[in-house]
Amino acid sequence: MKALLFLWQFPQHLFALLVWGALRTAGRVVRTERDGAPPGNVFITVRARGWGVSLGRYIFLDAGYGGETRKHERGHSWQSRIFGPLYLLVIGIASAVFNNLWDRVFHTGWAADRRTAWYYGRFPEAWADRLGGVRRGGHDGSD
């Protein structure tokens, strides 16, 4: 079963291993830990400001990020299991370009709380929060 899941998520895993290697070569990997909770992620803590990236079972996190971001990225990992080889197209592009990049370009004048609410209220971020068990601002984002 693990081999089939690895193959189902192969594009993400391949990209994750390339990113991991590049970060290790650059001396940016702080620590690596395997998580026993489903879906069995490998958390790679890095010195890379603002990083929170989920690629298959591998999750890269800025050393300054805490539990809610871990849960959110675990939610993206569940999305990877659902979409398999389409994850990077369906979830990755929506998250990286339409949410992250859009926010960094067009919302620079917004207050931090407004930017956070906008970002985590959109697809696929709100869904990742729900899958990861994150509750932001007193609700679960399901409305």
C-alpha positions in Angstrom: 0.0 0.0 0.0 2.8 2.5 0.8 4.4 1.8 -2.6 1.2 2.5 -4.4 0.6 5.7 -2.4 4.2 6.8 -3.1 3.6 6.3 -6.9 0.2 8.0 -6.7 2.0 11.1 -5.2 5.2 10.7 -7.3 5.4 14.2 -8.8 5.2 15.8 -5.4 7.6 13.3 -3.9 10.1 13.8 -6.7 9.9 17.6 -6.4 10.2 17.4 -2.6 13.3 15.3 -2.7 14.9 17.8 -5.2 14.0 20.7 -2.9 15.2 18.8 0.2 18.5 18.2 -1.5 18.9 21.8 -2.6 18.1 23.1 0.9 20.5 20.6 2.5 23.3 21.6 0.1 22.6 25.3 1.0 22.8 24.4 4.7 19.3 25.5 5.3 17.9 22.3 6.8 17.6 22.6 10.6 16.1 19.2 11.4 14.0 16.4 10.0 11.4 14.5 11.9 8.9 11.8 11.0 5.4 12.3 12.4 3.5 9.2 13.4 0.0 10.8 13.1 -1.9 10.3 9.9 -1.0 10.8 7.1 2.6 10.1 8.3 4.4 13.2 7.3 8.1 14.0 7.3 8.5 17.5 8.6 11.7 19.3 7.4 12.4 22.5 9.4 14.3 25.0 7.3 15.9 28.4 7.6 13.8 29.9 4.8 11.7 32.9 5.9 8.0 32.4 5.3 8.2 28.8 4.0 5.3 26.4 4.5 5.2 23.9 1.7 3.6 20.5 1.5 4.7 18.1 -1.2 3.2 14.6 -0.8 4.2 13.3 2.6 7.1 15.9 2.9 6.4 19.2 4.6 8.9 22.1 4.6 8.4 24.7 7.4 10.1 27.8 8.4 11.8 27.2 11.8 9.6 30.0 13.3 6.3 28.4 12.4 4.2 26.6 15.0 1.4 24.1 15.5 -1.3 25.7 13.4 0.9 26.0 10.4 2.0 22.3 10.8 -1.7 21.3 10.9 -2.5 23.5 7.9 0.3 21.9 5.9 -0.8 18.4 7.0 -4.2 19.4 5.5 -2.4 20.0 2.1 -0.8 16.6 2.5 -4.3 15.1 2.7 -5.1 17.0 -0.5 -2.1 15.4 -2.1 -3.4 12.0 -1.2 -6.8 12.9 -2.8 -5.5 14.4 -6.0 -2.3 12.3 -6.5 -0.6 13.3 -9.8 -2.9 16.3 -10.3 -2.1 17.9 -6.9 0.6 20.3 -8.2 -1.8 21.5 -10.9 -5.0 21.7 -8.9 -3.7 22.7 -5.4 -0.1 23.8 -6.0 -0.9 26.4 -8.6 -4.0 27.7 -6.8 -2.0 28.1 -3.6 1.3 29.4 -4.9 0.1 31.7 -7.7 -3.5 32.7 -7.1 -3.2 33.0 -3.3 0.4 33.5 -2.2 1.8 35.5 -5.1 -1.5 37.5 -5.6 -1.5 38.4 -1.9 2.2 39.5 -1.9 1.7 41.6 -5.0 -1.7 43.2 -4.5 -2.3 43.3 -0.7 0.9 44.9 0.6 -1.1 47.8 2.0 -3.5 45.6 3.9 -3.3 44.9 7.6 -1.8 41.6 8.6 -5.0 40.2 10.0 -7.0 41.2 6.8 -4.3 39.5 4.6 -4.4 36.4 6.8 -8.2 36.2 6.7 -8.2 36.7 2.9 -5.5 34.0 2.3 -6.9 31.3 4.5 -10.5 32.0 3.4 -9.8 30.9 -0.2 -9.5 27.6 -2.0 -7.5 25.5 -1.3 -6.3 27.1 1.9 -9.7 26.9 3.7 -10.0 23.3 2.8 -6.4 22.5 4.0 -7.3 24.1 7.3 -10.4 21.9 7.6 -8.5 18.8 6.7 -5.8 19.6 9.2 -8.1 20.6 12.0 -7.2 24.3 12.1 -9.7 26.8 13.5 -9.0 30.4 12.6 -10.7 33.4 14.2 -13.1 31.2 16.2 -14.6 29.3 13.3 -13.6 26.5 11.0 -13.9 28.4 7.7 -16.8 26.1 6.6 -19.2 28.9 5.9 
